[in-house]
Amino acid sequence: MSPTRAAGLVIFRQSNQIIEFLMLQTSYGVHHWTPPKGHVDPGESDWVTALRETKEEAGLSEADLEVFKDISKTLNYKVNGKPKAVVYWLAKLKNPDQKVTLSHEHQDLKWLPLQPAQEVSGFKDMQDLLAEFHDMALKAVNK
Ligand SMILES: Nc1ncnc2c1ncn2[C@@H]1O[C@H](COP(=O)(O)OP(=O)(O)OP(=O)(O)OP(=O)(O)OC[C@H]2O[C@@H](n3cnc4c(N)ncnc43)[C@H](O)[C@@H]2O)[C@@H](O)[C@H]1O
């Protein structure tokens, strides 16, 4: 069975020398928290999906972000028994004070340092991804 595909951006900002990740809480289901992402539409590339979903779910466009196209990771898990693959790229919000605008799909947002972001995500694979991306984000901002 080919996996359902989704794509998104793990967005961070630098606030008082601390890396904070943008996490969104769904307004449906178990109200879980993830970075902005969503299903890949037929004929759409993962990359275009990631940018489209980020705009729809957080109101942020590519111009607002520095996207690290060479830093990506795919999570594979099952939803209702069906495999799902979600590719995330790392991105930095250029203006840390820029407002995030939610769609009806989410009811809350938080900018969280690594450990609290890992806690709200709840899933080991996302926790590991956040840890890896955190290291790379630190390297990027300290270059
Ligand atoms: N329960 C529901 N009730 C009503 N409408 C719903 C609904 N679920 C989806 N929808 C609709 O679907 C739309 C979402 O479409 P999109 O916005 O296009 O797609 P998505 O983010 O990939 O959807 P979803 O939230 O389901 O995915 P996730 O993998 O995080 O989450 C899917 C499952 O995988 C779990 N999960 C998330 N990350 C995981 C991980 N890393 N490892 C294991 N499981 C994980 C989540 O807890 C969740 O149970 C919404 O507009 C909504 O209308």
The ligand as a Tripos MOL2 file, in Angstrom:
@<TRIPOS>MOLECULE
LIG
   53    58     1     0     0
SMALL
NO_CHARGES

@<TRIPOS>ATOM
      1 N1        -10.1680   13.2660   13.6630 N.pl3     1 LIG1
      2 C1        -10.6200   14.1770   12.7690 C.ar      1 LIG1
      3 N2        -11.8340   14.7490   12.9220 N.ar      1 LIG1
      4 C2        -12.2860   15.6630   12.0360 C.ar      1 LIG1
      5 N3        -11.6040   16.0840   10.9570 N.ar      1 LIG1
      6 C3        -10.3990   15.5510   10.7640 C.ar      1 LIG1
      7 C4         -9.8500   14.5740   11.6540 C.ar      1 LIG1
      8 N4         -8.6110   14.2400   11.2010 N.ar      1 LIG1
      9 C5         -8.4160   14.9590   10.0790 C.ar      1 LIG1
     10 N5         -9.4920   15.7510    9.8120 N.ar      1 LIG1
     11 C6         -9.6330   16.6740    8.6830 C.3       1 LIG1
     12 O1         -8.4830   16.5530    7.8770 O.3       1 LIG1
     13 C7         -7.9830   17.8380    7.5720 C.3       1 LIG1
     14 C8         -6.4610   17.7840    7.6990 C.3       1 LIG1
     15 O2         -5.9630   17.8210    6.4580 O.3       1 LIG1
     16 P1         -4.5120   18.3320    6.1440 P.3       1 LIG1
     17 O3         -4.1750   19.5500    6.9680 O.co2     1 LIG1
     18 O4         -4.3960   18.3990    4.6780 O.co2     1 LIG1
     19 O5         -3.6250   17.0880    6.5940 O.3       1 LIG1
     20 P2         -2.8090   16.6810    7.8670 P.3       1 LIG1
     21 O6         -2.2570   17.8650    8.6120 O.co2     1 LIG1
     22 O7         -1.7880   15.6940    7.3960 O.co2     1 LIG1
     23 O8         -3.9630   15.9790    8.7110 O.3       1 LIG1
     24 P3         -4.0180   15.3420   10.1420 P.3       1 LIG1
     25 O9         -4.0700   16.3450   11.2150 O.co2     1 LIG1
     26 O10        -5.1320   14.3540   10.0940 O.co2     1 LIG1
     27 O11        -2.6290   14.5560   10.1850 O.3       1 LIG1
     28 P4         -1.6600   14.0200   11.3260 P.3       1 LIG1
     29 O12        -0.7320   13.0810   10.6250 O.co2     1 LIG1
     30 O13        -1.0550   15.1200   12.1130 O.co2     1 LIG1
     31 O14        -2.6320   13.2490   12.3100 O.3       1 LIG1
     32 C9         -3.3120   12.0620   11.9570 C.3       1 LIG1
     33 C10        -3.2390   11.1140   13.1580 C.3       1 LIG1
     34 O15        -1.8890   10.6840   13.3180 O.3       1 LIG1
     35 C11        -1.4270   11.0030   14.6260 C.3       1 LIG1
     36 N6         -0.0360   11.4530   14.5090 N.ar      1 LIG1
     37 C12         0.4020   12.7080   14.2560 C.ar      1 LIG1
     38 N7          1.7450   12.7440   14.2230 N.ar      1 LIG1
     39 C13         2.1680   11.4810   14.4670 C.ar      1 LIG1
     40 C14         3.4570   10.8790   14.5700 C.ar      1 LIG1
     41 N8          4.5710   11.6100   14.4160 N.pl3     1 LIG1
     42 N9          3.5330    9.5540   14.8170 N.ar      1 LIG1
     43 C15         2.4180    8.8080   14.9790 C.ar      1 LIG1
     44 N10         1.1490    9.3160   14.8870 N.ar      1 LIG1
     45 C16         1.0280   10.6410   14.6360 C.ar      1 LIG1
     46 C17        -2.3390   12.0950   15.1480 C.3       1 LIG1
     47 O16        -2.4530   12.1000   16.5510 O.3       1 LIG1
     48 C18        -3.6590   11.7660   14.4810 C.3       1 LIG1
     49 O17        -4.3400   10.7990   15.2510 O.3       1 LIG1
     50 C19        -8.5860   18.8140    8.5480 C.3       1 LIG1
     51 O18        -9.0370   19.9460    7.8800 O.3       1 LIG1
     52 C20        -9.7600   18.0990    9.1090 C.3       1 LIG1
     53 O19       -10.8930   18.6170    8.4940 O.3       1 LIG1
@<TRIPOS>BOND
     1     1     2 1
     2     2     3 ar
     3     2     7 ar
     4     3     4 ar
     5     4     5 ar
     6     5     6 ar
     7     6     7 ar
     8     6    10 ar
     9     7     8 ar
    10     8     9 ar
    11     9    10 ar
    12    10    11 1
    13    11    12 1
    14    11    52 1
    15    12    13 1
    16    13    14 1
    17    13    50 1
    18    14    15 1
    19    15    16 1
    20    16    17 2
    21    16    18 1
    22    16    19 1
    23    19    20 1
    24    20    21 2
    25    20    22 1
    26    20    23 1
    27    23    24 1
    28    24    25 2
    29    24    26 1
    30    24    27 1
    31    27    28 1
    32    28    29 2
    33    28    30 1
    34    28    31 1
    35    31    32 1
    36    32    33 1
    37    33    34 1
    38    33    48 1
    39    34    35 1
    40    35    36 1
    41    35    46 1
    42    36    37 ar
    43    36    45 ar
    44    37    38 ar
    45    38    39 ar
    46    39    40 ar
    47    39    45 ar
    48    40    41 1
    49    40    42 ar
    50    42    43 ar
    51    43    44 ar
    52    44    45 ar
    53    46    47 1
    54    46    48 1
    55    48    49 1
    56    50    51 1
    57    50    52 1
    58    52    53 1
@<TRIPOS>SUBSTRUCTURE
     1 LIG1         1 GROUP 0 **** ****
